[in-house]
Amino acid sequence: MIRFDHVSKSYHLRKFEKRVFTDVNFTIQKGDSIGICGANGAGKSTMMRLIAGVEQPTSGTVTRTMTTSWPIGYSSAFQSSLTGADNARFISRVYNRPERELLDFVEDFAQLGPYLFQPVQTYSAGMSARLAFGISLAIDFECYLVDEVTAAGDERFRRRSEEALASRRDNATLVMISHDPGTLQTYCRKGAVLYGGALVQYDTIAEACEVHHRLQTRGS
């Protein structure tokens, strides 16, 4: 389980405070597959970082009883001056996984070729997402966080990504953000909408997508 209790998040910028969301109460149960909808700037990526523990809330508490991946597609998950392979080796030691086994999996899955042995700072955004996705799948997390990663790579990589996500959805917990309602409805059963600093959960992803579309249409 992952539970948000009265969580607020804000950033202090020059001479003003940017509040992302306020007093959010949100529970992710083991086995859930949840799609989070929201406009650009609504706080979806911030929400994912809080779920992962990459960032801490300004107030309130986040409780986790599941192992959680870093947000796939979040570039700061890696040390950019190290190669992709070196990052993979480091993570294998952190999670006590056989180094050679993990590296072989990432090399096969991410399809980075010789770039796997180049610094991550030389990668495109898509290459970074593929590296993150490959390393995440090589670790048996109880909850996977996914951010638009199925858009990265060629058709073969997208097919492999889709198959891997379907498998993780059936055997673990999945939290996904995407601008594509079709993608969310393919992988997620439940939904949530971030709007105006608040988060509302829905029993189905279809309802969440419909509410998000209505809010966006009203705001345009």
C-alpha positions in Angstrom: 0.0 0.0 0.0 1.0 3.6 -0.6 -1.0 6.2 1.2 -1.0 10.0 1.0 -2.3 11.7 4.2 -3.1 15.4 3.9 -0.1 15.9 1.5 0.7 19.3 0.2 3.6 20.2 -2.1 5.0 23.6 -3.0 8.2 25.0 -4.4 9.7 28.3 -3.2 10.9 30.3 -6.2 12.2 33.8 -6.4 9.9 36.0 -4.4 6.9 33.7 -4.6 5.7 30.2 -3.7 4.4 27.8 -6.3 1.8 25.5 -4.8 1.4 22.3 -6.8 -1.4 20.6 -4.8 -3.0 20.9 -1.3 -4.3 18.4 1.2 -4.2 15.4 -1.1 -5.5 12.1 0.4 -4.8 9.2 -1.9 -4.4 5.4 -1.5 -2.8 2.9 -3.9 -3.6 -0.7 -2.9 -1.5 -3.7 -3.9 -2.5 -4.9 -7.3 -4.0 -1.6 -8.4 -3.4 -0.2 -11.9 -4.0 3.5 -11.8 -3.8 6.2 -14.5 -3.3 9.8 -13.4 -4.8 12.4 -15.7 -4.0 16.1 -15.7 -3.0 19.0 -17.8 0.6 20.1 -18.3 1.8 21.7 -15.0 -1.0 20.1 -13.0 1.6 18.2 -10.9 1.5 14.7 -12.4 5.3 14.2 -12.4 5.6 15.8 -9.0 3.0 13.3 -7.7 5.1 10.4 -9.2 8.2 11.6 -7.5 6.4 11.8 -4.2 5.1 8.3 -4.7 8.6 7.1 -5.4 10.2 9.0 -2.5 12.4 10.9 -4.9 10.9 14.1 -3.3 9.3 14.7 0.1 6.0 16.5 0.7 6.0 20.1 2.0 3.5 18.9 4.6 1.6 15.7 5.3 2.9 12.1 5.1 3.5 9.5 2.4 3.5 5.9 3.8 4.8 3.0 1.7 4.6 -0.7 2.4 5.5 -1.7 -1.2 8.9 -1.5 -3.0 8.5 1.2 -5.7 10.5 1.9 -8.8 11.8 5.3 -9.6 9.6 7.2 -12.1 10.5 5.7 -15.5 11.2 8.6 -17.8 12.6 10.8 -14.9 16.1 11.7 -16.0 17.5 12.4 -12.6 17.2 8.7 -11.7 20.8 8.3 -13.0 24.2 9.8 -12.5 24.6 11.6 -15.9 28.4 11.5 -16.0 28.4 7.7 -15.7 27.6 5.4 -18.6 24.4 3.6 -18.9 26.2 0.3 -18.1 27.8 1.8 -15.0 24.5 3.1 -13.8 23.1 -0.4 -14.3 26.0 -2.0 -12.4 25.5 0.4 -9.5 21.8 -0.3 -9.3 22.4 -4.1 -9.4 24.6 -3.7 -6.3 22.0 -1.5 -4.5 19.3 -4.1 -5.1 21.6 -7.1 -4.7 21.0 -8.4 -8.2 23.7 -10.3 -10.2 25.5 -7.6 -12.1 26.1 -9.5 -15.3 22.5 -10.8 -15.4 21.0 -7.3 -15.0 23.4 -5.8 -17.5 22.5 -8.4 -20.1 18.8 -7.8 -19.6 19.2 -4.0 -20.0 21.4 -4.4 -23.1 18.9 -6.7 -24.8 15.8 -4.7 -23.7 16.8 -1.1 -24.1 18.4 -1.5 -27.5 21.0 1.3 -26.9 23.8 -0.5 -28.7 27.2 1.2 -28.1 25.5 4.1 -26.3 25.0 1.8 -23.3 28.7 2.4 -22.7 28.6 6.1 -23.2 27.7 8.8 -20.5 24.0 9.2 -19.9 24.4 12.9 -20.4 24.9 12.2 -24.1 21.5 10.4 -24.3 18.4 11.8 -25.9 15.3 11.9 -23.7 14.0 8.7 -25.4 17.3 6.9 -24.8 17.2 7.9 -21.1 13.6 6.6 -20.9 14.6 3.3 -22.5 17.5 2.9 -20.1 15.3 3.6 -17.1 12.6 1.2 -18.4 15.1 -1.6 -19.0 16.7 -1.2 -15.5 13.3 -0.9 -13.8 12.1 -4.1 -15.4 15.2 -6.0 -14.4 14.3 -5.4 -10.7 11.3 -7.1 -9.2 9.5 -4.1 -7.8 6.0 -4.4 -6.2 5.0 -1.0 -7.7 6.1 0.4 -11.1 5.8 4.1 -12.0 5.5 4.8 -15.7 5.7 8.2 -17.4 4.9 8.2 -21.2 7.7 5.6 -21.7 5.8 3.6 -24.3 6.4 6.6 -26.7 10.2 6.0 -26.6 11.9 4.0 -29.3 11.0 2.2 -32.5 8.0 -0.1 -33.2 9.8 -3.2 -31.9 10.7 -1.4 -28.6 7.2 -0.2 -28.2 5.8 -3.7 -28.7 8.2 -5.1 -26.1 7.3 -2.2 -23.7 3.6 -2.9 -24.1 4.1 -6.6 -23.4 6.2 -5.9 -20.4 3.8 -3.4 -18.9 0.9 -5.8 -19.4 2.8 -8.4 -17.5 3.7 -6.0 -14.7 0.1 -4.8 -14.5 -1.1 -8.4 -14.0 1.6 -9.3 -11.4 2.3 -6.0 -9.6 1.0 -2.5 -9.0 1.1 0.0 -11.8 0.8 3.8 -11.7 1.0 5.6 -15.0 0.7 9.1 -16.3 0.2 9.8 -20.0 -1.4 12.4 -22.3 -2.9 9.6 -24.3 -6.2 8.4 -23.0 -5.9 5.3 -25.1 -2.6 4.3 -23.4 -4.1 4.8 -20.0 -7.2 2.8 -20.8 -5.0 0.0 -22.2 -3.0 -0.5 -19.0 -5.1 0.9 -16.1 -8.3 -0.1 -14.5 -8.7 2.8 -12.0 -8.1 6.5 -12.6 -7.4 9.8 -10.9 -7.6 13.5 -12.0 -5.2 16.2 -10.9 -6.8 19.6 -11.3 -6.6 22.9 -9.5 -4.3 21.5 -6.8 -6.7 18.7 -5.9 -6.8 15.0 -6.8 -10.0 13.0 -7.2 -10.0 9.2 -7.6 -12.4 7.3 -9.9 -13.4 3.6 -10.0 -12.6 3.4 -13.7 -10.0 4.9 -15.9 -12.6 5.7 -18.5 -14.5 7.9 -16.1 -11.3 9.7 -15.1 -10.4 10.3 -18.8 -13.9 11.6 -19.4 -13.7 14.0 -16.5 -10.2 15.2 -17.5 -11.4 15.8 -21.1 -14.4 17.8 -19.8 -12.2 19.9 -17.6 -9.8 20.6 -20.4 -12.6 21.5 -22.8 -14.2 23.9 -20.3 -10.9 25.5 -19.7 -10.0 26.1 -23.3 
